[in-house]
């Protein structure tokens, strides 16, 4: 899964500049932007803004789950407990899905995002503005920081597997205070991204 930071700027923060998107890719991005802009008109701004903030929180949660699950190669008890608390019914959903899709099952973090979209943001999906919520949320500096921090953890935890993983709250706070996040936020405020 490619991060929004990579999708938006074509590279992860701090990495060497890579190729520019081709004509077809730019066209697809423009179509997605237009669709999101049309959907945005379907919802009052204050309601959208509140949902966007909530979405970014859930996105952070799903990335924490992905980081720990990828590092462990399984769902450890720490993550299982938090999933049961924050997402009642998800683990049963995931087990049923795996049973029905033995040959080509999606990874748990993708199933979690689908579950979140279908349950937490069902109103946005039913009212036709979920794509706008996702489109604009992943372009927010908070989201870009979270994705960049997730990439950092993925790389770091592959090299040095932690003896103890941070709780979600610890991980979220660390992602918000990570050095690159301040630079991304300043760049966005200055109109550069």
N, C-alpha and C positions, 0 to 999 in steps of 0.2 A: 504494500500500500504506500503510495507516494504522499508525502506530507503537503499541506497547503502551501507551506513556505516554498517547497521545491516547485509546486505547480505555478505559483504566482511569479516568483522571480527566476525560475528555471534552475535553482540550485539551493542547497541548504545554506543558511547564514554561515559565513566564515569559510566557505568552500570556494575554490577557483571558479570563475565564470565559465559557464558552459554554453552550448549552442542556443541560438534564438529560436523561438517557436516558428514553425513553417506556416505557410499561408493557410493550409487546412486547419491547423491547430488554432491559429488566431481567429479564424472564422467560427470555429466551435466555441471558443471563449466568448466571442461577441454574441453569438446566439444564446449562450447560457446567461450572459449579462442582461440581455434584452428580456429573456423569459423571467429572470429574477426581478427585474424592474417592473414588469407588468404585474407579477404576483404581489409585489410590495404594495401596489395600489389597492389591493383587496383588504388590507388590514390597517386600522388606525396606528399611527406612528408610536404612541406610548405603549400600546399592546405589543407591537413588533419589537420595540426596544427591550421591553421586559422579557419577552420570549428569547430574544437574542442573547441576553445576559444568562438566562437559564440554560440555553443551548450550549454556550461556551463552558459552563460548569459541567454539564454532562459529557461534553467532548473531552474535557480534562480527565474526568473519571474514566472514560473508555480508554484513553491513552495510558493512564496509570495501570489499568488492568492489563492492557496489551504489553506494556513494558515488563511487568512482573511475570506474566504468563510466558512471554517469549524467552525471558532469561531463565526461567525454571523448566520450560518445556512441558509444563502441566499447570493446572490450576491449584496453587497451594492453598492450604487451609485459611490463611490470612485473607486471601482474595475471595475465597468461597464464602466466608463469614460476611464480608462486606457486601458481596453480591446478594446474599440472602436478605440482608438488612435493607439495602437501598433499592433492590430490584426483585421484590417478592415474586416468585413464579418463573424467573428467568432461567434458573438452573434446570427446572423441569422442562421448560420450553427447549432449552439447548439439548438436553438428553433425548427428547422426542425427535428433534430435528436430526441429530446424529444417527439415531436408529433408522429413520426414514431415508437418509442420504449417506449410507455407508461408503459408497464409492467416491463421492465428490462433495464432501461436507466443507462448508466455509469455516474459516478459523473462528474461534470463540469471540475475539474482539469485533469482527464484522457482524456476527450474529447479535452481539450486544448492541451495536449501533442500530441495527434494524429493529431490535426490540424496543429501544429507546424511542426511535422515530414512530413506531406503531402504537406505543402506549403513552409515553410522556408527552409527545408532540402530535397526538392523534388529531387534536383540534386544528392544528396548522395543516396537517395532511388533508383532512376532510374539507377544510375551507379553501384549499388550493394555494397555500403559500409556504409549504414546507421547503420547496426548492429555493425560494428567496431567503428563507431563514438560514439554510445551509450555505448558500452562495455568499451572503454578506457576513455571516458569522466567521467563516474560515478566512476571510480577508481582513478581519479585525486584528490589530496588533497583539491583543491578548491571545488570540488563537494561534497566531504565527509563533509567538513565544512558547506556547505550550507544545506545539509540534516540534520546534527546534530543541526544546528541552527533552522531549521524548526521544528524538534522534540521538541526542547526547547520551541519555541513559542507555539506550540500546547498544551504542558503541562501547560505552564505559563498562556496562555490566557484562558484555561479551568478553572483554579483556580481564576484568576483575569482578567476578560474581560476588555480590554482597553477602555477608553472613546474615544480615537482617535487612529486609526491604523497608523503605519508608511507608508509613501509613499513607492513605490517599491525601489526607490533610497536610501532612509533612511534604509530600511530593508536590502538591498544588502550590504551597507556599514557596517551595524551592524553585518551581518553574517560574513563578511571578517575580522572584528576586534575582534570577539568573542574569548575568551580565549582558548577554545579547538582547534580552528583553527590553532593557532600558534603551539601547540603541535603536531597536525597531520602533519602539513607542515614540522616541524623539523624531525619527525619520517620518513616521506617519503624521505626527502633529505638524511637522514642517511642510507637509504636503508632498512628501516624496514617496509615499507608498500606502 
